[in-house]
Amino acid sequence: MLTSRTFVKRTRAGAVVKVVREHYLRDDIACGAAACRLCPAAPGTGTGNGNANGNAPGLEARPSGPASSLCPGPHFLLPDTNLLLHQIDILEHPVIKNVIVLQTVLQEVRHRSAPVYKRIRDVIQNPEKHFYSFTNEHHRETYIEQKRGETSNDRNDRAIRVAVKWYNEHLRKIEDEENIQVIFLTNDRTNKEKAVEEGITAYTCEEYIKSLTANPELVDRLACVTDEGKEIEGGKIIFPEHIPLSKLQQGIKSGIYLQGTYRASRENYLEATVWVHGDAEENKEIIVQGLKNLNRAIHEDIVAVELLAKDEWVAPSSVVLQDDGHNEEDIENEEEKENILKTSVDKDMLRPTGRVVGIIKRNWRPYCGMLSKSQIKEARRHLFTPADRRIPRIRIETRQADTLEGQRIIVAIDGWPRNSRYPNGHFVKNLGSAGDKETETEVLLLEHDVPHQAFSQAVLSFLPKMPWSITEEDMKHREDLRHLNVCSVDPPGCTDIDDALHCREIGNGNLEVGVHIADVSHFIRPGNALDEESVNRGTTVYLCEKRIDMVPELLSSNLCSLRSNVDRLAFSCIWEMNHKAEILKTRFTKSVINSKASLTYAEAQMRIDSAAMNDEITTSLRGLNKLAKILKKRRIDNGALTLASPEVRFHMDSETHDPIDLQTKELKETNSMVEEFMLLANISVAQKIYDEFPEFALLRKHPAPPPSNYDILVKAANLEIKTDSAKALAESLDKAESPTFPYLNTLLRILTTRCMMQAVYFCSGMDNDFHHYGLASPIYTHFTSPIRRYADIIVHRLLAVAIGADSTYPELTDKHKLAEMCKNLNYRHKMAQYAQRASVAFHTQLFFKTKGVVNEDAYILFVRKNAIVVLIPKYGLEGTVFFEEKDKPTPKLEYNSEVPSLTVEDTTLHVFDKVKVNIMLDDSNIQHQKMRMVLVEPKILGIDVPASLSAEARSNDEPEKKKKK
């Protein structure tokens, strides 16, 4: 049956247009109940129990949900939109099963919250949950027209009630000994009253959850639905009211308010920065100080700020203030702390300052952390302390406080009333004991938003069926290169081998050099579930002892991995070069290769250096190494930077998987050899895809840092460091050497790395600055690691279209969609980097846990007003030595920002000074364990190294006694 829907919408130009759409109504849409024989069979199932959106099983014939004292008989649940939006944590719990999700509800959720929409889609796809998505808007008996004068909200509420009624009548027709009832769940009082008037059984979420007597733990998951909910009785108003969104938008348009992203400070809970959106150069960054001015904004929210008068501007505070939250409502204490911030400052230090007047968009997420149990006996209200110091404490109600003490838990925020010092939230999940390796790894992944759940069946269904082999169809647009002596060179234990190389002399005396990259885009086709999962993950994340794959293991470690002695599909970039490493010809082709050897960097180095080895693979490696040295020299002559970072590698105990040794990574010549050809391939491919698709090429750029970024380097070096171009900087770094201080150059390069900007992906049609500063290349992209980076898959697809080896698709040539994808990829790469650093930090703590106190040489990297930041080369470890400690007299401190130096009593400390420190693990705060460092040499008068430290400290010269197994 055909009907039509009419609605009006406003165009970009401001005109109002009437839109009439055809709307098909059907009578073959299944209800999803397994016991139903009246409905037609749904796809993927033998009966009418299929799912309208995917083929997961539908509702059970005998609902197996938890026993409810309100409705003891068998029943299905049907939530409305607001309930699904606010109580998703309840619906995700394993005991909640057999839920009908209406199309009306799904569409509204999709419009209002993308994260919740994704979560409910995942639940619907889970066969064990028996959630069924019912297309009520296209069902002849459940579709309703909007009445004259009825709001779309009221129409949708009515549509939901009509669907509940239809379900109950429909299920009564099933000849069964016990009738299945549909229970309507809503927290909307009016909607519930109307439902009851119409003879529908309806409950609020709280009523229904409290009726599940066998599952009392579910009550903790209930969200406080309104902002005013759970207000402290008679609590006095602390915060100003938020201005409504409509007024905020008018104010932003007229310039009264500025819109930006709120970034809370890690060091000071009474300070934040708002990064203003837009291109205006002035007031890009606004400081917000003080509880009332922060006005209940939370890290990453989109807020509206009002600039304060210039005489109220403040300077960024250099005070470290952590919220100890002993007395949560002691506002006088907060005001005292705020006064500490307002110490007299230099006029030049003042920055634009503002106050938050309203919230445009909340960007809350579930937070990991620990319960700070209330001192009151039998109390249900407790404070939760998030692991991320930028997030305020959250007040939750729980009956499980004794069980949750000392555990890492997840909590979600529900709202923040004006009369509450902290936001309200609810308990979501217990992750396990704090300090436990598995638990801490889970926290680390969740806090850095790394997607790490197992790949779903929908994703795995797009993998090739095993046993897999190359077919004639696969060979259509491919060259057979299996005869070439190709080999791969990787770190030890690498199973996701992306790249392989070859080098051979050809008839005319020139060299043919090939870089062969795994052809991942052959297996991941645009738009399917596997592709969508890969683009969402964006990158593989390497932690100290585990890898979170971007693509399923069958591809990453098997079919796409260029292992030796098996046929593999590849994308090859082949150059003809002369012996001076000058490129004479470049060609790209899809290929089939058979790698003759999978080598580690050390094995490849050994072959190159061994006079006894002269086989074809070794000859190929020597040719590659010789060319790589020429390429590297040429690159550096052009101004490419060679920087340093103190990377560390852990040696794990084979049984406990605890770190037993820690050392900085040693780079061999072969590391550089592989890197040179990867860079060359990336540059060649970047040029090719840009020539073919000037508007749609996915490229990577590295912006030049603003000159002010180098201030710290120029001051610290005490040598001439030129920073006007990458070439000048590279040359300065090469010259900056001291015969008496050989480590100086490495320190300078480590410090230079800190001055750099982040390299980012972008779409060529949306930008005009392509330059890669660090590589001194006018154009660059990522082509060589498609197993672990999604950007490379897009580049492969563009290159395949450019050489006629594959067909295009609409999203590939949509620059707006590519730009949006680049934004996600940049975010995922940044978070992966942070997660990797956090993993190294955690394993470093594990390593030092068993060491007691260690005495090591260190170099000063930075000096602060009350501390020095040091680097310990032996462990690649960085830490802070504080000179102000709680409950101890503070020594006389004199900070000079010009030199920069810090004088403690009569000893002056400069950047790059060599010192000796004692290192130990401080685990007094189980949630925020940290490495504690104390200065031993030079000895400072009046500062004693604690006896416990000096007695325990072992010199690094003393051999460690072997542990008995």
ABEGO torsion letter per residue (X at the ends): XBBBBBBBBBBAAGBBBBBBBBBBBBAABBAGBAABAABBBBBGBABAABBABEABBBBBABBABBBBAABABBBBBBBBAAAAAAAAAAAABAABBGBBBBAAAAAAAAAABAAAAAAAAAAAABAAAGBBBBBAAABAAABBBBBBGBBAAAAAAAAAAAAAAAAAAAAAABBBABBBBBBBBBABAAAAAAAAAAGBBBBBAAAAAAABAABAAAAAABBBABAABGBBBGBBBABBBBBBAAAAAAAAAAGABBBBBBBBBAABAABBBBBBBEABABGABBBBBEAAAAGGBBBGBBBBBBBBBAAABBBBBABBBBBAGABAABAAAAAAAAAAAABBBBAAABBBBBBBABBABBABBBBBEBBBBBABBGBABBBBBBABAABBBBBBBBAAAAAABGBBBBBBBAEBBAABABBBBBBABBAEBBGBAAAAAAAAAAAAGBBABBBBAAAAAABBBOBBBBBAAAAAABBBAAABBBBBBBBBGBABBABBBBBBBBAAGBBBBBBBBBBAAAABBBGBAAAAAAAAAGBBBBBAABBBBABBAAAAABAABBBBGBBBBBBBBBBBBBAAGBBABBBBBBBBBBBABBBBAAAAAAAAABAABABAAAAAAAAAAAAAAAAAAAAAAAGBBBBBBBBBBBBBBAAAGBBABBBBBBBBAAAAAAAAAAAAAAAAAAAAAAAABAAABBBBBBBBBBAAAAAAAAAAAGBBBBAABAAAAAAAAAABBBAABAAAAAAAAAAAAAABBBBBBBBAAABABABBAAAGBABBBBAABAAABAAAAAAAAAAAAAAGABBBBAAAABAAAAAAAAAAAAAAAAAAAAAAAAAAAAAAAAAAAAAEBBBBBBBBABBBAABBBBBBAAAGBBBBBBABBBGBBBBBBBBBAAOBBBBBEABBBBBGBBBBBBBBBBAABAABBBBBBBBAOBBBBGBBBBAAAAAABBBAABBBBBBBX
